[in-house]
Amino acid sequence: MLSNLVLLQHNILSLNNLLLIYREGGFTMIPLDLLPLLMLIVAFLYSSAGHGGASGYLALMALAGISPVIMKPTALILNLFVAGIAMVSFYKAGYFRWRLLWPFAMTSVPAAYFGARVTFEPILYKVILGICLLIAVARMLYIPGKNNQVNQQVSIPLAGISGIILGFLSGMIGIGGGIILSPLLIVTRWARVKEASAASAGFILLNSLSGLTSLYGKGFSPDKNMAIWVVAAFLGGILGSATGSTKLSESGLRYVLSGVLFLAAIKLIM
C-alpha cells in the first residue's frame, strides 16, 4: 500500500513538472536541428505571396521553445532578407505600385519604431502573439474570389490609420504587417492580388527595418544559430519569390502551414 502511494506521489510530481515546463515555454515540439529546413519552407511559401514570413518563423520558434527575447529580433531580421527579395522579384515582374505603399508606410514606419520599444511579460507576449498567429491562419486560408478588379482609389485617411495600427503591431510583436495589409488591399478593391503582394513586401521591409532600428538602440544579442537561419530563409525567399509572379498551385502546402501556425497559436495562448 505504501509503495503504491509513493508511486502515485511520484507520478503527480512528474506531471506537475511537465506542466510547469510547458507553461514556461520549455516544452518543445520541434528540434532545433530541423529549424533551418522548416524556415526555408516557410520562407518559400510566404515569399511566393510577397510576405516576409515572420508569423511563420515565430510559430516555428515558439514550437522549438526559443525565448521570446530572441524571437522578435530574429523574425524581423529574417523578414528583411525574404521581404526584400520578394519586393525585387515582384518589382521586376511589373506588379509594384508606389501609390499602394506610401499611404500606409508614412505612418507605419514611425509606429513600428515605437512599437518595438514596448516590452511585455513573456506570458502576455505569447498570448498576443498567439492571437496574431490565428489572424495569420485566417489570412493563409483566405483565397480571393474570381473578381480581381480594382475599382477603388486608396483612401489616404484610412490608409494612414491602418498604417499606425499595423506598424505599431509589427514592431511590438515582431512581424512585418503584410499578412494583414494584403487582404485589406484586396477586400477594399484597392489592388489586384499580385499588386497587393508587391506592396506588402515593401511594407514588411520598411516596418521590419524600423523595428530593428529601435531594438538595436535598446541593445539585443542575436541567437548563435542566426547565420544558418538567415541562409535558409534567404534560399527559401529566392525560390519562393521566383515563382510568386507565376501561377503557383500551393493549396495543399497552404493547409499544412496553416496547421503549423494554428498549433503554435494554441500552444502560446495555453
Long-range contacts (C-beta under 8 A, 24 or more apart in sequence): 25-62, 25-65, 25-67, 25-68, 25-122, 25-126, 26-65, 27-65, 28-63, 28-64, 28-65, 29-63, 29-64, 29-263, 29-267, 30-60, 30-63, 30-64, 31-64, 32-64, 32-225, 35-60, 35-61, 35-64, 35-225, 35-229, 35-232, 36-225, 36-228, 36-229, 36-231, 36-232, 37-232, 39-78, 39-229, 39-232, 39-233, 39-236, 40-232, 40-233, 40-235, 40-236, 41-236, 42-233, 42-236, 42-257, 43-78, 43-82, 43-232, 43-233, 43-234, 43-235, 43-236, 43-237, 43-240, 44-236, 44-237, 44-239, 44-240, 45-240, 45-250, 45-253, 45-254, 45-257, 46-82, 46-86, 46-240, 47-82, 47-83, 47-85, 47-86, 47-89, 47-236, 47-237, 47-238, 47-239, 47-240, 47-241, 47-244, 48-240, 48-241, 48-243, 48-244, 48-248, 48-250, 49-182, 49-197, 49-200, 49-244, 50-83, 50-86, 50-87, 50-90, 50-178, 50-182, 50-194, 50-196, 50-197, 50-198, 50-199, 50-200, 50-201, 50-241, 50-244, 51-82, 51-83, 51-86, 51-176, 51-178, 51-179, 51-182, 51-197, 51-200, 51-201, 51-204, 52-78, 52-79, 52-80, 52-82, 52-83, 52-86, 52-176, 52-178, 52-201, 52-204, 52-205, 52-208, 53-78, 53-79, 53-82, 53-233, 53-236, 53-237, 54-78, 54-79, 54-174, 54-175, 54-176, 54-179, 54-204, 54-208, 55-132, 55-133, 55-136, 55-175, 55-179, 55-261, 56-136, 56-257, 56-260, 56-261, 57-233, 58-129, 58-133, 58-173, 58-174, 58-175, 58-264, 59-133, 59-260, 59-261, 59-263, 59-264, 59-265, 60-260, 60-264, 62-126, 62-129, 62-264, 62-267, 62-268, 63-260, 63-263, 63-264, 63-267, 66-223, 67-122, 68-122, 68-125, 68-126, 68-129, 69-220, 70-222, 70-223, 71-174, 72-116, 72-173, 72-174, 72-211, 72-215, 73-174, 73-212, 73-215, 73-220, 73-222, 74-174, 74-222, 74-223, 74-226, 74-229, 75-174, 75-175, 76-116, 76-174, 76-176, 76-208, 76-211, 76-212, 76-215, 77-208, 77-212, 77-222, 77-226, 77-230, 78-229, 78-230, 78-233, 79-175, 79-176, 79-204, 79-205, 79-208, 80-205, 80-208, 80-209, 80-212, 81-230, 81-233, 81-234, 81-237, 82-233, 82-234, 82-236, 82-237, 82-240, 82-241, 83-176, 83-178, 83-201, 83-202, 83-204, 83-205, 83-208, 83-237, 84-201, 84-205, 84-237, 85-234, 85-237, 85-238, 85-241, 86-197, 86-201, 86-237, 86-240, 86-241, 86-244, 87-198, 87-201, 87-202, 87-205, 88-241, 89-241, 89-242, 89-244, 89-245, 90-194, 90-197, 90-198, 90-201, 90-241, 90-244, 90-245, 91-198, 93-194, 93-245, 95-194, 95-195, 95-197, 95-198, 95-245, 96-195, 96-198, 96-199, 96-202, 97-191, 97-195, 97-198, 97-199, 99-154, 100-154, 100-185, 100-190, 100-191, 100-195, 100-196, 100-198, 100-199, 101-199, 101-202, 101-203, 103-154, 103-156, 103-159, 103-160, 103-163, 104-159, 104-160, 104-162, 104-163, 104-166, 104-181, 104-199, 104-203, 105-163, 105-202, 105-203, 105-206, 105-207, 106-160, 106-163, 107-160, 107-161, 107-163, 107-164, 107-167, 108-163, 108-164, 108-166, 108-167, 108-170, 108-177, 108-203, 108-206, 108-207, 108-210, 109-167, 109-206, 109-207, 109-210, 110-167, 110-210, 111-163, 111-164, 111-165, 111-166, 111-167, 111-168, 111-170, 111-171, 112-167, 112-168, 112-170, 112-171, 112-177, 112-206, 112-207, 112-208, 112-210, 112-211, 112-214, 113-171, 113-210, 113-211, 113-213, 113-214, 114-168, 114-171, 114-214, 115-167, 115-168, 115-169, 115-170, 115-171, 115-172, 115-173, 115-211, 115-214, 116-171, 116-172, 116-210, 116-211, 116-212, 116-214, 116-215, 117-171, 117-214, 117-218, 118-171, 118-172, 125-173, 126-268, 126-269, 127-268, 127-269, 128-172, 128-173, 129-173, 129-174, 129-268, 130-264, 130-265, 130-266, 130-267, 130-268, 130-269, 131-265, 131-269, 132-169, 132-173, 132-175, 133-261, 133-262, 133-264, 133-265, 133-268, 134-261, 134-262, 134-265, 135-179, 135-180, 136-179, 136-261, 137-258, 137-261, 137-262, 137-265, 139-179, 139-180, 139-182, 139-183, 140-254, 140-257, 140-258, 140-261, 141-254, 141-255, 141-258, 142-183, 144-186, 144-193, 148-192, 148-193, 149-189, 149-192, 150-189, 150-190, 150-191, 150-192, 150-195, 151-189, 152-188, 152-189, 152-190, 153-190, 154-190, 166-203, 166-207, 167-207, 167-210, 170-204, 170-207, 170-208, 170-211, 171-207, 171-210, 171-211, 171-214, 174-211, 176-200, 176-203, 176-204, 176-205, 176-207, 176-208, 177-203, 177-204, 177-207, 178-203, 178-204, 194-244, 194-245, 197-244
